[in-house]
């Protein structure tokens, strides 16, 4: 039974057509994966289906929802459909939540304001929906605020808020981008459960093809605002050659690891970091949190170390200590030469680049060089960034170009150690492949040692010489990357590797 049918959706912004003649259907209980490169029109499609296009956008086409035909240019008609008929899950729940409202009130609010529930009745239903979404019962949702829970818990709360009015269609826009693989798997399992048990039709938007392969029934591929391929799963290269090519990029074979020993560049000895954290906003109680606990490791010259672990395992806290951005509570960080130069590349390059500066000025800033200095242009070329882009500002370039600019800024100072904190998690597979190839080339060109922090174990396998697994601030496993993958010892490592994406071509069991 078809729940949603989209016919000839087109969207113009000014003289530019950003969506061109899109048509597809979603059946009851079906999960449709919508994939494509950044800027292909995925999120714009989601906004059009919800009537949330920018004011200056001009849509056309029709949407048939539960047998009722709606003109897509009738924006006011969608106000009653959002929430009741179509639920929406955003990529960044922290940004979507009101920081002054508790988690529970976020879920209950729509029931009060739109369905006429009393607050006690709304809270009762909100608690039941939060339980269904897997929000921990040990955490009082009506007492906690968005900043007081983890990313995975916020995402579950966002799902509960989307489901509380029992919509027929759920649009999930990149719901697992910033999550570790085990949390990602839990969220995907929850969505599949909602589809199979409630008959909920789901449009799951993602650049992560392997994640979609685990739960989707069908894939749609977008490019330049058009649908260019559609395929049932498991797909074959004959039916969907471009989807098959993109999937292969996500499973690219790891580069051969150098066989020689790396002279020691840096060592840590029993490094710990603890701080006091409020365990309850209302109670005011405090607890000592061990972000990093007794970590001893070494990094060799020109070596790439992958630091993996679930969200909250201490990866970023350890990186900040190594970069000198935070001080350890105990332990030592020792450079073999007595001192060393460290640069960091962050997950969100746009957020780390000054929005008022040109790209050239940002790259030259670590060495106080002008934007047109030859060394700035050299760093840009080394990072694969067109020097013509140096006169632009961050909002005028793509996400992949912004990440190259952040890398160029980091290598312009010729660091001994480059720390990369989730540098490819928000990138589509083509750009991800380009950035990983760039890092491999930079190591070969300049001998830069790298600590690659990631929850993407396939990227870690491809890029790194050694892998270190963190859990609750402690190293639970460490070894050559190939050895860790072939024979993991610790339960956390086994869980991370088991959660890694299977091949689309292998198919999946259907519930």
Secondary structure, DSSP 4 states (H G I P E B T S, - for coil): -EEEEEEEEEEEETTEEEEEEEEEEEETT-EEEEEE-TTSSHHHHHHHHHT---TTEEEEEEEEETTEEEETT-GGGGTTTBTTTEEEE-S-HHHHS-TTSBHHHHHHHHHHHHH---HHHHHHHHHHHHHHTT--TTS-TTT-BGGGS-HHHHHHHHHHHHHTT--SEEEEESTTTTS-HHHHHHHHHHHHHHHHHH--EEEEE-S-HHHHHHH-SEEEEEETTEEEEEEESS--TTT-HHHHHHHHHHTPPPPPPP-SPPPEEEEEEEEEEEEEEES-TTT--EEEEEEEEEEEEEEETT-EEEEE--TTSSHHHHHHHHTTSS--SEEEEEETTS---EEEE-S-HHHHS-TTSBHHHHHHGGGT--TT-HHHHHHHHHTT--GGGGGSBGGGS-HHHHHHHHHHHHHHT--SEEEEESTTTTS-HHHHHHHHHHHHHHHHHH--EEEEE-S-HHHHHHH-SEEEEEETTEEEEEEEHHHHHHS--SHHHHHHHHTSPPPGGG-----
